[in-house]
Amino acid sequence: MKQIIRPMVAADRSGVFRILESAGNFTPEEVGTALELIDEWLELGEHSGYLTYVVEEVGEDESKVGGYVCFGPTPLTESTFDLYWIAVDKTKHRSGVGKKLLKFAEEEVMRRSGKLLLVETSSMETYDGTIAFYEKTGYELVGRIIEYYKAGDDKLIFAKKLVANSAPERVVTPESELQPVAVAVEAPDPVLSA
């Protein structure tokens, strides 16, 4: 099956909901929060501040969402981004889909002049796999807020400094060879229309 990472569209919402609901470690409130960010992305696009992408698994007869990632610039910072959500279909755990999504997010952050990516997660035992995932992918535990979520559940803050040489080189088309493209604007900029 071929895997494509692309911006999330409304038709992907049910697939992402299925992934979040079956993950096993998200509460109904957390799933609801994830869906709120998704809905903001679907309504406002980049103006929402929540850049949201899916891995689409394309087969001969069907395609389905295999995972998703949501990240965005941290307000009031020059080059820091937050990774808000990353979730992969349980049947795809340990298959590289999560690493592919995370690497895509890191490259996209660097493309947008980001230099630091932060991740917050729970210290609960059900998140041990998540914690190991971030550690294996080069994230450093930089903070812990004791009993942040509830008694016995600390907030763990991981960080990774992103350096341009860790991203693959992108092929750049000379400006003289670029073709004009029509762009559709889906939502007005709330700052400019105020």
Phi, psi and chi 1 to 4 in degrees:
 res  aa     phi    psi   chi1   chi2   chi3   chi4
   1 MET       -  135.1 -142.3  177.2 -119.0      -
   2 LYS   -83.8  139.8 -177.4  177.9  173.2 -175.0
   3 GLN  -114.5  130.5  -65.5  178.4  -23.2      -
   4 ILE  -126.2  131.4  -59.2  167.1      -      -
   5 ILE   -98.1  126.6  -62.7  177.2      -      -
   6 ARG  -148.7  163.2   58.9  168.8  175.0   73.4
   7 PRO   -59.7  142.9  -23.1   33.1      -      -
   8 MET   -70.1  140.4 -176.2  177.5  177.8      -
   9 VAL  -121.0  167.3  -64.0      -      -      -
  10 ALA   -56.0  -35.3      -      -      -      -
  11 ALA   -65.2  -17.1      -      -      -      -
  12 ASP   -84.5  -13.2  -58.9  -37.9      -      -
  13 ARG   -57.5  -44.1 -168.4  179.4 -171.6  -82.6
  14 SER   -66.3  -36.0   62.0      -      -      -
  15 GLY   -66.2  -40.9      -      -      -      -
  16 VAL   -68.0  -41.2  171.2      -      -      -
  17 PHE   -57.3  -45.1  174.7   69.8      -      -
  18 ARG   -58.3  -44.0  174.1 -173.0   49.4   79.3
  19 ILE   -63.1  -47.1  -70.1  167.9      -      -
  20 LEU   -63.8  -43.9  -69.0  166.2      -      -
  21 GLU   -67.6  -34.5 -156.9  172.2   45.2      -
  22 SER   -90.9   -1.3   66.1      -      -      -
  23 ALA   -59.8  -36.2      -      -      -      -
  24 GLY    94.2  -16.5      -      -      -      -
  25 ASN  -119.2    2.2   55.9  -12.2      -      -
  26 PHE   -99.7  133.5  -60.5  132.3      -      -
  27 THR   -76.5  163.3   66.3      -      -      -
  28 PRO   -56.6  -36.1  -27.8   35.6      -      -
  29 GLU   -64.1  -41.0  -72.0  173.8  -39.7      -
  30 GLU   -65.8  -42.0  -69.7  168.9  -34.3      -
  31 VAL   -61.4  -42.1  171.7      -      -      -
  32 GLY   -60.5  -40.9      -      -      -      -
  33 THR   -64.8  -43.6  -61.1      -      -      -
  34 ALA   -59.4  -41.7      -      -      -      -
  35 LEU   -67.9  -33.0  -67.5  174.7      -      -
  36 GLU   -62.2  -43.7  -74.5  176.3   20.7      -
  37 LEU   -65.0  -40.4  -58.3 -173.0      -      -
  38 ILE   -60.9  -45.5  -73.4  167.8      -      -
  39 ASP   -63.4  -37.2  -69.4  -18.8      -      -
  40 GLU   -63.1  -43.8  -75.8 -166.0   44.6      -
  41 TRP   -59.4  -46.5  161.3 -101.0      -      -
  42 LEU   -64.9  -32.2  -66.6  173.7      -      -
  43 GLU   -82.9  -43.8 -178.1 -179.6  -21.3      -
  44 LEU  -111.0  -10.5  -58.9  172.9      -      -
  45 GLY    62.4 -139.2      -      -      -      -
  46 GLU   -62.2  -24.7  -66.5 -149.8   11.6      -
  47 HIS   -65.4  -17.1  -66.6  -65.7      -      -
  48 SER   -71.0  -25.3   68.6      -      -      -
  49 GLY    85.3    0.1      -      -      -      -
  50 TYR  -116.6   93.3  -56.7  113.4      -      -
  51 LEU   -75.7  119.2  -53.4  169.2      -      -
  52 THR  -128.0  123.1  -51.8      -      -      -
  53 TYR  -130.1  154.2  -65.4   82.7      -      -
  54 VAL  -122.7  156.8  -63.6      -      -      -
  55 VAL   -96.7  117.7  167.3      -      -      -
  56 GLU   -99.6  128.3  179.9 -179.0   16.0      -
  57 GLU   -99.3  114.6  -61.4 -177.1  -37.9      -
  58 VAL  -106.2  118.9 -178.6      -      -      -
  59 GLY  -109.7 -176.8      -      -      -      -
  60 GLU   -66.8  -39.0  -71.7 -175.3   28.3      -
  61 ASP  -104.4  -21.7  -61.0  -33.4      -      -
  62 GLU  -153.7  167.8   67.2  174.3   -9.5      -
  63 SER  -138.1  152.1   65.8      -      -      -
  64 LYS  -151.6  160.8   71.6  174.4 -165.0  168.7
  65 VAL   -78.5  126.7  174.0      -      -      -
  66 GLY  -103.8  -10.4      -      -      -      -
  67 GLY   174.7  170.1      -      -      -      -
  68 TYR  -151.3  160.5   97.3  109.2      -      -
  69 VAL  -139.5  142.3   63.9      -      -      -
  70 CYS  -134.1  126.0  176.5      -      -      -
  71 PHE  -149.7  167.5   57.4   97.0      -      -
  72 GLY  -173.2  167.8      -      -      -      -
  73 PRO   -66.0  140.3   19.8  -25.5      -      -
  74 THR   -81.0  122.8  -53.6      -      -      -
  75 PRO   -55.2  145.9  -24.4   34.2      -      -
  76 LEU    66.5   21.2  -54.4  175.8      -      -
  77 THR  -123.4  160.0   68.5      -      -      -
  78 GLU   -82.7  -40.3  -74.6 -176.1    5.3      -
  79 SER  -149.2   27.9   58.4      -      -      -
  80 THR  -103.9  139.3  -59.6      -      -      -
  81 PHE  -124.7  154.7  -79.8   65.7      -      -
  82 ASP  -111.2  138.6  -75.0  -57.9      -      -
  83 LEU   -93.6  109.2  179.9   70.6      -      -
  84 TYR   -84.1  -44.6  -62.7  112.3      -      -
  85 TRP  -146.9  142.5  -70.1   90.6      -      -
  86 ILE  -147.5  126.9 -174.8  167.9      -      -
  87 ALA  -146.9  142.3      -      -      -      -
  88 VAL  -128.1  143.0  174.4      -      -      -
  89 ASP   -51.1  132.0 -172.8  -51.6      -      -
  90 LYS   -54.4  -32.6  -86.3 -174.9  130.5  174.6
  91 THR   -71.8  -10.9   64.8      -      -      -
  92 LYS  -107.6    2.7  -58.4  -64.7  177.1 -172.6
  93 HIS   -58.3  142.5  -76.3 -167.3      -      -
  94 ARG    63.7   22.7  -57.8 -160.7 -172.0  -55.1
  95 SER  -108.7    0.5   69.4      -      -      -
  96 GLY    96.9   -4.7      -      -      -      -
  97 VAL   -64.6  -45.2  173.2      -      -      -
  98 GLY   -61.6  -44.1      -      -      -      -
  99 LYS   -63.1  -38.6  -76.0 -177.4 -176.2  173.3
 100 LYS   -64.2  -44.2 -174.0 -180.0  -78.7 -170.7
 101 LEU   -63.9  -43.2  -81.4  167.4      -      -
 102 LEU   -65.1  -43.2 -175.6   58.5      -      -
 103 LYS   -62.4  -40.9 -176.1  176.3 -178.8 -171.7
 104 PHE   -59.7  -46.7  171.1   82.9      -      -
 105 ALA   -60.4  -44.9      -      -      -      -
 106 GLU   -60.7  -43.8  -69.1  171.1   -5.7      -
 107 GLU   -65.3  -39.4  -69.4  172.6   -2.4      -
 108 GLU   -67.6  -38.7 -170.8   62.6   19.1      -
 109 VAL   -61.1  -46.2  166.0      -      -      -
 110 MET   -64.3  -38.4  -73.5 -173.2  -70.5      -
 111 ARG   -60.4  -28.4 -169.5 -178.6   73.9   75.0
 112 ARG   -96.1   20.3  -64.3  166.3 -178.0  -93.0
 113 SER    69.4   20.7  -58.5      -      -      -
 114 GLY   -78.2  147.4      -      -      -      -
 115 LYS  -126.1  -12.4  -65.3 -179.8  178.5  147.6
 116 LEU  -140.6  130.4 -178.2   66.5      -      -
 117 LEU  -118.1  124.6 -173.7   55.2      -      -
 118 LEU  -106.6  145.3  -60.4  177.3      -      -
 119 VAL  -134.2  132.0 -178.1      -      -      -
 120 GLU  -113.4  137.6  -61.4  173.3    0.2      -
 121 THR  -150.3  173.0 -165.9      -      -      -
 122 SER   -86.3  153.6  167.5      -      -      -
 123 SER   -92.3    0.1   67.5      -      -      -
 124 MET   -61.2  151.5  -63.4  -64.5  -73.1      -
 125 GLU   -56.1  -33.3 -169.2  174.1  -50.0      -
 126 THR   -65.1  -12.3   56.4      -      -      -
 127 TYR  -102.1    8.7  -76.3   81.7      -      -
 128 ASP   -56.3  -42.0  -75.5   -9.2      -      -
 129 GLY   -64.0  -37.7      -      -      -      -
 130 THR   -65.5  -45.9  -58.0      -      -      -
 131 ILE   -60.6  -45.7  -66.0  164.6      -      -
 132 ALA   -61.7  -38.7      -      -      -      -
 133 PHE   -58.9  -48.0  171.4   74.4      -      -
 134 TYR   -66.2  -40.7  -69.1  125.3      -      -
 135 GLU   -63.3  -41.6  -68.9  172.3  -20.2      -
 136 LYS   -68.5  -23.8  -73.1  178.6 -170.9  172.8
 137 THR   -98.8   16.7   52.2      -      -      -
 138 GLY    93.7   11.1      -      -      -      -
 139 TYR   -89.0  142.0  -74.0   77.5      -      -
 140 GLU  -110.0  134.8  179.2 -176.6   -9.2      -
 141 LEU   -71.1  114.6 -179.4   62.5      -      -
 142 VAL  -111.8   -8.0  -64.5      -      -      -
 143 GLY  -163.9  153.3      -      -      -      -
 144 ARG  -144.0  125.7  174.7 -173.7  -69.1 -100.0
 145 ILE  -109.9  111.5  -57.6  174.0      -      -
 146 ILE   -63.2  132.7  -55.0  -60.9      -      -
 147 GLU    50.8   39.1  -62.0 -172.0  -19.4      -
 148 TYR   -65.9  -49.4  177.9   84.2      -      -
 149 TYR   -80.2  -42.4  -63.9  107.8      -      -
 150 LYS  -173.0  174.3   62.3 -176.1  177.4 -172.7
 151 ALA   -55.9  126.6      -      -      -      -
 152 GLY    82.4    3.4      -      -      -      -
 153 ASP  -127.0   98.1 -171.8    2.8      -      -
 154 ASP   -84.6  153.9  -54.9  -15.6      -      -
 155 LYS   -89.1  125.4  176.2 -165.4  -91.4 -168.9
 156 LEU  -104.7  134.0  -56.3  179.0      -      -
 157 ILE  -116.6  119.9  -55.7  165.1      -      -
 158 PHE  -108.4  150.7  -72.0   87.4      -      -
 159 ALA  -140.4  151.0      -      -      -      -
 160 LYS  -141.6  124.2 -175.4  174.4 -174.8  179.4
 161 LYS   -78.9  130.1  -72.8 -172.3  178.9 -177.7
 162 LEU  -100.8  130.0  -56.6  175.3      -      -
 163 VAL  -119.6  139.7  -70.3      -      -      -
 164 ALA   -57.0  -33.7      -      -      -      -
 165 ASN   -74.0   -7.6   63.8    1.3      -      -
 166 SER   -85.6  -11.5   66.9      -      -      -
 167 ALA   -95.1  143.2      -      -      -      -
 168 PRO   -64.1  149.6   17.7  -23.7      -      -
 169 GLU   -66.4  142.2  -71.8 -173.4   35.8      -
 170 ARG  -101.0  143.8  -66.2 -176.0 -179.3 -103.7
 171 VAL   -78.3  126.5  177.2      -      -      -
 172 VAL  -110.4  125.7  178.2      -      -      -
 173 THR   -82.6  129.7  -55.1      -      -      -
 174 PRO   -56.2  142.7  -20.2   28.6      -      -
 175 GLU   -55.7  -34.0 -166.4  170.6  -10.1      -
 176 SER   -66.8  -19.6   61.1      -      -      -
 177 GLU   -98.9   -3.8  -65.5  177.3   24.8      -
 178 LEU   -71.6  138.8  -67.9  175.8      -      -
 179 GLN   -97.1  143.2  -61.6  -65.1  -40.9      -
 180 PRO   -63.5  144.2   -0.4    2.0      -      -
 181 VAL  -130.1  136.7  177.1      -      -      -
 182 ALA   -83.7  134.3      -      -      -      -
 183 VAL  -120.5  130.0  177.2      -      -      -
 184 ALA   -95.4  130.2      -      -      -      -
 185 VAL   -94.8  121.7  175.9      -      -      -
 186 GLU   -85.2  -28.2  -65.0 -178.8   29.6      -
 187 ALA  -146.1  145.1      -      -      -      -
 188 PRO   -69.0  151.6   23.8  -31.0      -      -
 189 ASP   -72.6  119.4 -174.3  -36.5      -      -
 190 PRO   -63.0  -25.4   11.7  -16.9      -      -
 191 VAL   -74.0  -43.5  173.6      -      -      -
 192 LEU   -75.4  -27.7  -64.6  176.9      -      -
 193 SER   -90.2   -2.5   61.6      -      -      -
 194 ALA   -76.9      -      -      -      -      -
